Amino acid sequence: MSGTALDPKTAPTFPMAARSMMGDTQLRKNVRHATDVIQAKRARVVGEMPDWQELREAGKQIRQHTMEHLDFYLEEFERNCTKAGGVVHWARDAAEARQIIVGLVKEAGAQEVIKIKSMTTEEIQLNVALEAEGIHAYETDLAELIIQLGHDQPSHIVVPALHKNRQQIREIFRREMNLPELGESPQDLADAARRFLREKFLRVKTGVSGANFLIAETGGVCVVESEGNGRMCLTLPETLITVAGIDKVVPRFADLEVLLQLLPRSATGERMNPYNSIWTGVDAADGPKVFHVVLMDNARTEILGDAEGRQTLNCIRCGACQNACPVYRQTGGHAYGSVYAGPIGAILTPQLQEMHHAQTLPYASSLCGACYEVCPVKINIPEVLIHLRNKVVKQNGMLNAEALAMRAMGIIFRSERRFRAAQRMGRMAEAPLVRKDGRGQGWIGWLPGLLGGWTQVRDLQSMPEETFRDWWEKREKKEVTRGN
């Protein structure tokens, strides 16, 4: 199993965690390289689509309509899944979901399970719960396997081991698979993983999966992946347990025509996922003989009740916002203290915690809007970030240093006289700290106290000796004098 599970309830604040991650130059280099590669691939395949913006709008409308009628489509999914031979369970929260899944695994008589990559199982810390009951879970996605064997945590929704380079992966495999002579080429690493996992595929009789989409019209479940491990986990086990958030449902099978064009292009820069698996219930002649679906709420109903925050649930987990985010590219995913990192994590995690934890995450953004521009279903993440910041302020009150400083600035900006006085005082206060460069430009390399956050990683330009307003007034006086 992986290392200590990420838990927003106990994770350090984002500024503290980010400061630590900023010191890891290798991690930052790995993240920048990986996100650059993915963004370049995405740009190529999106550029081929003359109707890309129309597809985005169609995806948004599908997801928005679903959230507005979620109760209807969930009941339709349950009805059709049951009719096809599946068994549907409802879980109010993570604890109930874990309890149901552990019970089903024990009922199957299993001491081991094979898993398809699933952020939902990470969200509920399923591996930890299984291990506590003496049940070992084997991750079969290559990136998740790297994370598990390295006792690490995922740092990206789509590419969980994005922060690891080839040499680091080789060392993990050499140590954990007992392969001292293992080479470092991609082929060597892929062969080692294939040999390691093949024995598990053929032996372990219980599988656990997530779901990319739940199809209400048919009661079917859709999983997309790039390696084929998912197909093995969905066909070889005798018992298959799928756990999915209630937000994963889509109304019709035909909706996949839109979503399966948006998802691979946004996630990995592919025109189509190599493996698109859709299964409905059970069949005596093929696949698992027992199929369970655990539909989990875990605060999603509360998010649904927030008119502004509801669009968070439209997410199809492509990770495009992470790749485009300048904050994520500097800190990596671990700084977010949650399995959901980057811009989508900054709005999803606090809401899953009902705003009791992870309150610094809505501030982990410059509000540049890059996340909104690449989102395939047009989630306005900056808008939700501002909405959540407002919630944090209201929840915590106004008695903090930042709020008082903003209130003081508001008082200053409402009066020209006070504003001019503040400028004069600012020039006097900064004078001992200013250093001139070769061109005579003033720079401040250090500020005291709380202001020091600005100068820890950058120099601050000094205030100009003459403001635009002062220059304009002098110009007007000259014009008047010339006119006379």
C-alpha positions as CSV (number, residue, x, y, z in Angstrom):
1,M,0.0,0.0,0.0
2,S,1.0,3.6,-0.4
3,G,2.4,5.8,2.4
4,T,0.4,7.7,5.0
5,A,-2.8,8.7,3.2
6,L,-3.4,12.3,2.4
7,D,-6.0,13.7,4.8
8,P,-7.2,17.3,4.4
9,K,-8.2,17.2,8.1
10,T,-4.6,16.8,9.3
11,A,-2.7,18.2,6.3
12,P,-0.6,21.4,6.8
13,T,-1.9,24.6,5.3
14,F,-1.2,25.1,1.6
15,P,1.3,28.0,2.2
16,M,3.3,25.8,4.6
17,A,3.3,22.7,2.4
18,A,4.0,24.8,-0.8
19,R,7.1,26.4,0.9
20,S,8.4,22.9,1.5
21,M,7.7,21.7,-2.0
22,M,9.3,24.8,-3.5
23,G,12.6,23.6,-2.0
24,D,12.5,20.3,-3.9
25,T,14.1,21.3,-7.2
26,Q,14.0,17.8,-8.7
27,L,10.3,17.5,-8.1
28,R,9.6,20.9,-9.6
29,K,11.7,20.0,-12.6
30,N,9.8,16.7,-13.1
31,V,6.4,18.4,-12.8
32,R,7.2,21.2,-15.2
33,H,8.6,18.7,-17.8
34,A,5.6,16.4,-17.5
35,T,3.0,19.1,-17.7
36,D,4.8,20.8,-20.7
37,V,4.7,17.5,-22.6
38,I,1.0,16.9,-21.8
39,Q,0.0,20.5,-22.7
40,A,1.9,20.3,-26.0
41,K,0.1,17.0,-27.0
42,R,-3.3,18.4,-25.9
43,A,-2.7,21.6,-28.0
44,R,-2.1,19.5,-31.1
45,V,-5.1,17.2,-30.9
46,V,-7.4,20.1,-29.8
47,G,-6.2,22.2,-32.7
48,E,-7.4,19.5,-35.0
49,M,-11.0,19.9,-33.9
50,P,-12.8,22.8,-35.6
51,D,-15.8,22.3,-33.3
52,W,-13.9,22.1,-30.1
53,Q,-15.7,25.1,-28.5
54,E,-19.0,23.6,-29.5
55,L,-18.0,20.3,-27.9
56,R,-17.0,22.1,-24.7
57,E,-20.4,23.8,-24.6
58,A,-22.2,20.4,-25.3
59,G,-20.2,18.8,-22.5
60,K,-21.1,21.6,-20.1
61,Q,-24.8,21.3,-21.0
62,I,-24.8,17.5,-20.4
63,R,-23.1,17.8,-17.0
64,Q,-25.3,20.8,-16.0
65,H,-28.5,19.1,-16.9
66,T,-27.4,16.0,-15.1
67,M,-26.7,17.9,-11.8
68,E,-30.1,19.6,-12.1
69,H,-31.9,16.2,-12.2
70,L,-29.4,14.1,-10.4
71,D,-31.9,12.3,-8.2
72,F,-33.9,11.1,-11.2
73,Y,-30.9,9.8,-13.1
74,L,-29.4,8.0,-10.0
75,E,-32.7,6.2,-9.5
76,E,-32.8,5.3,-13.2
77,F,-29.2,4.0,-13.0
78,E,-30.1,1.8,-10.0
79,R,-33.1,0.4,-11.6
80,N,-31.4,-0.5,-14.9
81,C,-28.2,-1.8,-13.2
82,T,-30.3,-4.1,-10.9
83,K,-32.3,-5.3,-13.9
84,A,-29.0,-6.3,-15.6
85,G,-27.9,-8.4,-12.6
86,G,-25.9,-5.8,-10.6
87,V,-26.3,-5.0,-7.0
88,V,-26.4,-1.3,-6.0
89,H,-25.4,0.0,-2.6
90,W,-25.7,3.6,-1.3
91,A,-23.1,5.1,1.0
92,R,-23.7,8.4,2.8
93,D,-20.0,9.1,3.4
94,A,-16.5,7.6,3.1
95,A,-16.8,5.5,6.3
96,E,-20.0,3.8,5.1
97,A,-18.4,3.2,1.6
98,R,-15.4,1.6,3.2
99,Q,-17.6,-0.5,5.4
100,I,-19.6,-1.8,2.5
101,I,-16.6,-2.6,0.3
102,V,-14.7,-4.3,3.0
103,G,-17.8,-6.4,3.8
104,L,-18.2,-7.4,0.1
105,V,-14.6,-8.4,-0.2
106,K,-14.9,-10.6,3.0
107,E,-18.1,-12.0,1.7
108,A,-16.3,-13.1,-1.5
109,G,-13.7,-14.8,0.8
110,A,-10.9,-12.8,-0.6
111,Q,-7.6,-11.7,1.1
112,E,-6.3,-9.9,-1.9
113,V,-7.9,-7.6,-4.5
114,I,-6.7,-6.1,-7.8
115,K,-7.6,-2.5,-8.4
116,I,-8.0,-0.2,-11.4
117,K,-6.8,3.4,-10.9
118,S,-9.5,5.3,-9.0
119,M,-9.4,8.7,-7.3
120,T,-12.6,7.8,-5.4
121,T,-10.9,4.9,-3.6
122,E,-8.1,7.3,-2.8
123,E,-10.6,9.8,-1.5
124,I,-12.0,7.3,0.9
125,Q,-8.6,5.8,1.8
126,L,-9.8,2.4,0.8
127,N,-6.4,0.7,0.7
128,V,-5.8,1.7,4.4
129,A,-9.2,0.2,5.4
130,L,-8.5,-3.1,3.5
131,E,-5.0,-3.4,4.9
132,A,-6.4,-3.0,8.5
133,E,-8.6,-6.0,7.8
134,G,-5.7,-8.1,6.5
135,I,-6.7,-7.6,2.8
136,H,-4.0,-6.6,0.4
137,A,-4.8,-4.3,-2.5
138,Y,-2.6,-4.4,-5.6
139,E,-2.7,-1.3,-7.8
140,T,-2.5,-2.3,-11.5
141,D,-2.2,1.1,-13.2
142,L,1.5,1.7,-13.8
143,A,1.6,5.1,-12.2
144,E,-0.4,3.9,-9.2
145,L,1.9,0.9,-8.9
146,I,4.9,3.2,-8.8
147,I,3.2,5.3,-6.0
148,Q,2.2,2.1,-4.1
149,L,5.7,0.5,-4.2
150,G,7.4,3.8,-3.5
151,H,5.2,4.3,-0.4
152,D,4.3,7.7,-1.9
153,Q,1.1,9.7,-2.6
154,P,-0.5,10.6,-6.0
155,S,0.2,14.1,-7.2
156,H,-2.0,14.3,-10.3
157,I,-5.5,13.2,-11.1
158,V,-4.5,11.5,-14.4
159,V,-0.8,10.9,-14.0
160,P,-0.3,10.1,-10.3
161,A,3.5,9.6,-10.5
162,L,4.1,12.7,-12.6
163,H,6.5,13.9,-10.0
164,K,8.8,10.9,-10.5
165,N,11.4,10.6,-13.2
166,R,12.7,7.5,-14.9
167,Q,15.7,7.0,-12.7
168,Q,13.6,7.3,-9.5
169,I,11.1,4.7,-10.9
170,R,13.9,2.3,-11.7
171,E,15.2,2.5,-8.1
172,I,11.7,1.8,-6.8
173,F,11.3,-1.3,-9.0
174,R,14.8,-2.5,-8.3
175,R,14.2,-2.4,-4.6
176,E,10.6,-3.6,-4.4
177,M,10.6,-6.2,-7.2
178,N,14.1,-7.4,-6.3
179,L,15.5,-6.7,-9.7
180,P,19.1,-5.5,-9.1
181,E,20.0,-5.7,-12.8
182,L,16.9,-3.7,-14.1
183,G,17.7,-1.3,-16.9
184,E,16.2,2.2,-17.0
185,S,14.7,2.3,-20.5
186,P,10.9,2.7,-20.7
187,Q,10.8,-0.8,-22.2
188,D,12.7,-2.3,-19.3
189,L,10.4,-0.6,-16.7
190,A,7.2,-1.6,-18.6
191,D,8.4,-5.2,-18.9
192,A,9.1,-5.4,-15.2
193,A,5.7,-4.0,-14.3
194,R,4.0,-6.4,-16.8
195,R,5.7,-9.5,-15.3
196,F,4.9,-8.3,-11.7
197,L,1.2,-7.7,-12.5
198,R,0.5,-10.6,-14.8
199,E,0.7,-13.1,-11.9
200,K,-1.8,-11.0,-9.9
201,F,-4.3,-10.7,-12.8
202,L,-4.3,-14.5,-13.2
203,R,-4.6,-15.4,-9.5
204,V,-6.6,-12.8,-7.7
205,K,-10.4,-13.3,-8.0
206,T,-11.8,-10.0,-6.7
207,G,-11.5,-6.7,-8.4
208,V,-12.2,-3.1,-7.3
209,S,-12.7,-0.3,-9.8
210,G,-13.8,3.3,-10.0
211,A,-15.9,4.7,-12.8
212,N,-15.4,7.5,-15.3
213,F,-19.2,7.5,-16.1
214,L,-22.3,5.7,-14.9
215,I,-24.9,5.4,-17.7
216,A,-28.4,5.9,-16.3
217,E,-30.2,4.8,-19.5
218,T,-28.5,1.3,-19.5
219,G,-27.3,0.8,-15.9
220,G,-23.8,0.4,-17.4
221,V,-20.4,1.6,-16.1
222,C,-17.7,3.1,-18.3
223,V,-14.0,3.0,-17.5
224,V,-11.4,4.5,-19.9
225,E,-7.6,3.8,-19.6
226,S,-4.5,3.6,-21.6
227,E,-2.7,0.4,-20.5
228,G,-5.1,-2.5,-20.6
229,N,-4.8,-3.2,-16.9
230,G,-8.4,-2.0,-16.5
231,R,-9.7,-4.5,-19.1
232,M,-7.9,-7.3,-17.2
233,C,-9.4,-6.2,-13.9
234,L,-12.9,-6.0,-15.4
235,T,-12.9,-9.4,-17.1
236,L,-10.8,-11.8,-15.1
237,P,-12.1,-11.6,-11.5
238,E,-15.1,-13.5,-10.3
239,T,-16.3,-10.6,-8.2
240,L,-16.2,-7.0,-9.3
241,I,-16.9,-4.0,-7.0
242,T,-17.2,-0.6,-8.5
243,V,-17.2,2.5,-6.2
244,A,-18.2,5.9,-7.7
245,G,-19.3,9.3,-6.5
246,I,-23.0,10.1,-7.3
247,D,-21.7,12.8,-9.6
248,K,-20.4,10.3,-12.1
249,V,-23.8,9.5,-13.7
250,V,-24.7,10.7,-17.2
251,P,-28.2,10.4,-18.7
252,R,-27.8,8.5,-21.9
253,F,-25.4,6.2,-23.7
254,A,-25.2,8.8,-26.5
255,D,-23.7,11.4,-24.2
256,L,-20.5,9.4,-24.3
257,E,-20.1,10.6,-27.9
258,V,-19.4,14.1,-26.6
259,L,-17.6,13.1,-23.3
260,L,-15.3,10.6,-24.9
261,Q,-14.0,13.2,-27.3
262,L,-13.4,15.7,-24.6
263,L,-11.8,13.5,-22.0
264,P,-8.8,11.9,-23.7
265,R,-7.8,15.1,-25.6
266,S,-7.9,17.1,-22.3
267,A,-6.3,14.4,-20.1
268,T,-3.5,12.9,-22.1
269,G,-3.5,14.6,-25.5
270,E,-4.9,11.5,-27.2
271,R,-7.7,11.4,-29.8
272,M,-9.2,8.4,-28.1
273,N,-8.3,6.3,-25.0
274,P,-6.8,3.0,-26.1
275,Y,-9.2,1.0,-23.9
276,N,-12.8,2.1,-23.4
277,S,-14.6,-0.5,-21.3
278,I,-18.4,-0.5,-20.8
279,W,-20.1,-3.3,-18.9
280,T,-23.6,-3.7,-17.8
281,G,-24.6,-6.2,-15.0
282,V,-23.4,-9.8,-15.3
283,D,-23.3,-12.5,-18.0
284,A,-23.1,-16.2,-17.2
285,A,-20.8,-16.7,-20.2
286,D,-18.3,-13.8,-19.7
287,G,-16.7,-11.6,-17.0
288,P,-17.4,-11.5,-13.3
289,K,-20.2,-13.6,-11.9
290,V,-21.0,-11.1,-9.1
291,F,-21.1,-7.3,-9.7
292,H,-21.6,-4.6,-7.1
293,V,-21.8,-0.8,-7.5
294,V,-21.3,1.5,-4.4
295,L,-22.8,4.9,-5.0
296,M,-21.2,7.3,-2.6
297,D,-22.4,10.8,-1.6
298,N,-19.6,12.0,0.8
299,A,-20.8,15.7,0.9
300,R,-21.7,15.8,-2.8
301,T,-25.3,16.5,-1.9
302,E,-24.2,19.5,0.1
303,I,-22.2,20.8,-2.9
304,L,-25.2,20.2,-5.1
305,G,-27.2,22.5,-2.8
306,D,-24.8,25.4,-3.4
307,A,-26.0,27.2,-6.6
308,E,-22.5,28.7,-7.2
309,G,-20.4,25.8,-6.1
310,R,-22.5,23.1,-7.8
311,Q,-20.6,23.4,-11.1
312,T,-17.6,21.7,-9.3
313,L,-19.5,18.4,-9.7
314,N,-19.4,18.8,-13.5
315,C,-15.8,17.7,-13.4
316,I,-14.8,14.7,-15.6
317,R,-11.4,14.3,-13.9
318,C,-9.2,15.1,-16.9
319,G,-6.5,17.0,-15.0
320,A,-6.2,19.7,-17.7
321,C,-6.5,22.5,-15.2
322,Q,-3.6,21.1,-13.2
323,N,-1.3,21.1,-16.3
324,A,-2.2,24.7,-17.1
325,C,-2.0,26.1,-13.5
326,P,1.1,28.2,-12.7
327,V,0.7,27.4,-9.0
328,Y,0.5,23.6,-9.5
329,R,3.5,23.7,-11.8
330,Q,5.6,25.2,-9.1
331,T,4.5,23.2,-6.1
332,G,3.3,19.8,-7.5
333,G,0.3,18.0,-6.1
334,H,1.4,17.0,-2.6
335,A,1.2,20.6,-1.3
336,Y,-2.6,20.5,-1.6
337,G,-2.9,17.8,1.1
338,S,-5.5,15.9,-0.8
339,V,-5.9,13.4,-3.6
340,Y,-7.5,16.2,-5.6
341,A,-4.7,18.6,-6.4
342,G,-4.5,21.7,-8.6
343,P,-7.3,24.1,-9.3
344,I,-10.0,21.5,-9.2
345,G,-8.7,20.3,-5.9
346,A,-8.7,23.8,-4.6
347,I,-12.4,24.0,-5.1
348,L,-13.4,20.4,-4.6
349,T,-11.5,19.4,-1.4
350,P,-12.8,22.2,0.8
351,Q,-16.4,21.5,-0.3
352,L,-16.0,17.7,0.3
353,Q,-14.8,18.8,3.8
354,E,-17.9,21.0,4.1
355,M,-15.6,24.0,4.5
356,H,-14.3,22.7,7.9
357,H,-10.9,21.9,6.6
358,A,-8.6,22.8,3.7
359,Q,-9.6,26.4,4.0
360,T,-6.3,27.7,2.5
361,L,-6.8,25.9,-0.8
362,P,-9.2,28.5,-2.3
363,Y,-6.3,30.9,-2.0
364,A,-3.9,28.6,-3.8
365,S,-4.5,30.5,-7.1
366,S,-3.6,33.7,-8.9
367,L,-7.1,33.7,-10.5
368,C,-5.4,33.9,-13.9
369,G,-8.2,31.9,-15.5
370,A,-5.9,29.4,-17.3
371,C,-7.9,26.5,-15.7
372,Y,-11.2,27.8,-17.1
373,E,-9.8,28.2,-20.6
374,V,-8.7,24.5,-20.8
375,C,-11.6,22.9,-18.8
376,P,-13.4,20.6,-21.3
377,V,-16.8,21.2,-19.6
378,K,-16.2,24.9,-18.9
379,I,-16.2,24.9,-15.1
380,N,-15.5,28.5,-14.1
381,I,-13.0,27.6,-11.4
382,P,-11.9,31.2,-10.7
383,E,-15.6,32.1,-10.0
384,V,-15.9,29.2,-7.6
385,L,-12.6,30.1,-5.9
386,I,-13.9,33.6,-5.2
387,H,-17.1,32.1,-3.9
388,L,-15.3,29.8,-1.5
389,R,-13.0,32.6,-0.3
390,N,-16.1,34.6,0.6
391,K,-17.3,31.5,2.6
392,V,-14.0,31.2,4.4
393,V,-14.1,34.9,5.4
394,K,-17.7,34.7,6.6
395,Q,-17.0,31.5,8.5
396,N,-13.9,32.8,10.2
397,G,-14.9,36.4,10.8
398,M,-12.9,39.5,9.9
399,L,-10.5,39.6,12.8
400,N,-7.3,38.6,11.1
401,A,-4.3,40.5,9.8
402,E,-5.1,40.2,6.1
403,A,-8.7,41.3,6.6
404,L,-7.7,44.3,8.7
405,A,-5.1,45.3,6.2
406,M,-7.7,45.1,3.3
407,R,-10.1,47.2,5.4
408,A,-7.4,49.8,6.0
409,M,-6.6,49.9,2.3
410,G,-10.3,50.4,1.5
411,I,-10.4,53.4,3.8
412,I,-7.3,54.9,2.2
413,F,-8.6,54.3,-1.4
414,R,-11.9,56.1,-0.7
415,S,-10.1,59.4,-0.1
416,E,-7.7,61.2,-2.5
417,R,-6.1,63.0,0.4
418,R,-5.5,59.9,2.4
419,F,-4.2,58.1,-0.7
420,R,-1.7,60.8,-1.4
421,A,-0.6,60.8,2.3
422,A,-0.2,57.0,2.2
423,Q,2.1,57.3,-0.9
424,R,4.3,59.9,0.8
425,M,4.6,57.8,3.9
426,G,5.3,54.7,1.8
427,R,8.2,56.4,0.0
428,M,9.7,57.5,3.4
429,A,9.2,54.0,4.9
430,E,10.9,52.2,2.0
431,A,13.9,54.6,1.7
432,P,16.2,52.6,4.0
433,L,15.4,49.3,2.2
434,V,15.8,50.4,-1.5
435,R,18.9,49.4,-3.5
436,K,19.6,50.9,-6.9
437,D,20.6,48.7,-9.9
438,G,22.9,49.7,-12.7
439,R,20.2,51.6,-14.5
440,G,19.2,53.5,-11.4
441,Q,16.0,51.5,-10.8
442,G,15.2,50.9,-7.1
443,W,14.6,47.4,-5.8
444,I,13.6,46.1,-2.3
445,G,15.1,42.7,-1.5
446,W,13.8,42.4,2.1
447,L,10.7,43.4,3.9
448,P,10.0,42.9,7.7
449,G,7.4,40.7,9.3
450,L,4.3,39.6,7.4
451,L,5.3,41.7,4.4
452,G,8.4,39.4,4.0
453,G,6.3,36.9,2.1
454,W,6.6,39.2,-1.0
455,T,10.4,39.2,-0.9
456,Q,11.2,35.6,0.0
457,V,11.5,34.6,-3.7
458,R,11.4,37.9,-5.6
459,D,12.6,41.5,-5.4
460,L,10.0,44.2,-5.1
461,Q,10.2,47.3,-7.3
462,S,10.3,50.5,-5.3
463,M,7.6,53.1,-5.5
464,P,8.2,55.7,-8.3
465,E,9.5,59.1,-7.2
466,E,6.8,60.7,-9.2
467,T,3.3,59.2,-9.6
468,F,1.2,59.5,-12.8
469,R,-1.2,61.8,-11.0
470,D,1.7,64.2,-10.1
471,W,3.1,64.1,-13.6
472,W,-0.3,64.8,-15.1
473,E,-0.9,67.8,-12.8
474,K,2.5,69.2,-13.7
475,R,1.7,68.8,-17.4
476,E,-1.6,70.6,-17.0
477,K,0.1,73.5,-15.2
478,K,2.6,73.7,-18.1
479,E,-0.2,73.7,-20.6
480,V,-2.0,76.5,-18.8
481,T,1.2,78.6,-18.5
482,R,2.0,78.1,-22.2
483,G,-1.6,79.1,-23.1
484,N,-1.3,82.3,-21.1
